[in-house]
C-alpha cells in the first residue's frame, strides 16, 4: 500500500490518519484496529478516537475490533451533470418530447442548465426554419449547435463545473438584453408551498432573470423532485405558466399546483 509520508517523529497528523482510514474503508469495506495500529504506528486509543470522528461524519460504523464502511449518500443537487444525466432517463425523455411540442419556428428560447432541459434540445425536430436558443449551459449549447436552423447565443460568465453552466454578473447582463418567447427551466426541488428551489445563489439569479425576461415560463422536472425543499427559493409557482412532469406526481399534488394558476402536464 502507498500512503502519505509520515512526519519526522514517525507519526501522522490526525487529518492524514483519517484520510488513510477512509481510503482503506472505501477499498476494503472493513478495517481492523490492529491493522491500523501497525500501518499508522499509533496507539489503540488514537485509532478509536479517529474512528469515532469518522463515525460522527457518517463514514463508518464502529464494530468490535474495527469499523465497517458506511457510504454517504450524495444529494442530487451535489451530483455532477454527467451523474444526474443517468437518473430517471426515460422520464426525462418523455418530458423533453412534450416540451418540444411547445417550440415553434421563429421563437427565442431561454434554456436553463440541467439534464432534463437537455432533453428538450434532443427532442427538437430535425428541420425548422429558424430558432434562437439562448443559454448559459455548455451541454445545452453543444446539443443545440448540431441543428443548422438554430441561432445559438451563449452568455459570458464563470464556469460552475458541477452543472457545466456559466454564472456571474456577465450572464445576468446578457440575459437582461433579450426578450424571450419561452423560458424552459429545471428545478432541483419543487413543492406547492415553496415553489421552485435550489441550493446555489448564483444560479438562482440566472433562473430568475430568464423567467422575468420570458413571455412564458415552462418548468421541466420529474416527479422525484417534488417535495424536495432546498435552501433557496427561485420563484413561487405564481411565476410559472406550465409544469411538465411525469405521472409519478400524485393527482392531489398536481391539483394543488393547478390551483395556483399553473397548467400541469403529466406524461
Secondary structure, 3 states (H helix, E strand, C coil): CCCCCCCCCCCCCHHHHHHHHHHHHHHHCEEEHHHHHHHHCCCHHHHHHHHHHHHHCCCEEEECCEEEECCCCCCHHHCCHHHHCCCCHHHHHHHHHHHHCCCCCCCEEEECCCHHHHHHHHCCCCCCCCEEEEECEHHHHHHHCCCCCEEEEECCCEEECCCCEEECHHHHHHHHCCCEEEEEECCCEEECCCEEEECCHHHHHHHHHHHHCEEEEEEECCHHHECCCCCEEEECHHHCCEEEECCCCCHHHHHHHHCCCCEEEEC
